[in-house]
Amino acid sequence: MRKPPIKTGRQVQFKNDESRKKVSYIDKMKVKIDSPMGRRQYSKRLGCIEPVFGNITVNKGMNKLTLRGQTKVNAQWQLYCLVHNIEKLQNRVH
């Protein structure tokens, strides 16, 4: 501290070394996605997720959620996803 405390005070100490400057998870993910391998994987991910939403909305008829509240909506969405995955497993077996 620049001046000694007049009464009882707290002393705070900050380290200005490199260990305090941690890279955030977002920055780590940006580096991964910008690499050539990451771009290939990410482009595959973007291509294969669209049919899932199309199947659930068109074939299953889920245009909007019928329940209210976040926990109920999450449960309803997970049930639709579960049905979709079970159908994929069934088609893969036959």
N, C-alpha and C positions, 0 to 999 in steps of 0.2 A: 504494500500500500504506500502511496506517496506520502501521506501524512499519518502519523500514528493516531489511533482512535482516542477521542477525548474521554469517552466512557468505555464500557465494554462493547466491543464491536466484533463483527465477523471478518475473517480474512478469507478472500476467495482467490484461488489460483487457477489460471488457465494455461494449458499447454498449447503451444503453437507449432507443434511438430506435425509430421506427415500422418501420424496415426489418427489424429482428429479429423482429417480430411478423407473420410471414407467415401467410396463410390456408392451411389444409391443403386437399388435394384433396377430402377428404370434405365439408368445409364448402362448397367451391365447388359440388360436386354437389348438396348439399342445397338451395342457393339456386336452381340450375337446375331441379331437379325441382319445387320449390314454386311456381315461376312458372306462370302460366296455360298458356303454350305447352309448358312441360315436363310439366305434368300431362296434357295431351292426348297428347303423344308417348309418355309412359310408359304410359298406359292402353292405347295401341295395341300397345306392346311386350308387355305382359302378356297381351293377348288373343291374339296371334298365335303365341306360343311354345308354348302348350299342345298344339296339334295335332301339332307335331313330335314331342314325347315320346310322345304317344299312338300315332302312326304307327310310330315305332321300336319301342315295346314290344309293341304288339298285332299289327300287320301284319308286322313283321320278326321277331317272336318273341324279342326280346332282353329277357327278364325279369331276367337277371343276367349279369354279365360272366364269361367263361370263363377268362380269363387271370389271372395273378397278377403283381404288381409294378406300380408306378405308370406306368412308361414303356410297358409292354405294354398296360395298361388304357387309357391315353390313346390309343395307336395303334388299339386295337380300337374305341373310341368314335368316333374320327375317321373310321374306315372306315365305320361305320354312318351317320354324318352325311354322308359323301361319297356313299354310295349314295342316301340320302334326297334330297340336292340334285340328283344326276344324274336321279333320277326326276322331280323337279319340272321340271327343264329339258326332259326328254323330253315330259312332258305339256303343257308350254307351247308346244312346237314343233308338236305335232300338234293 
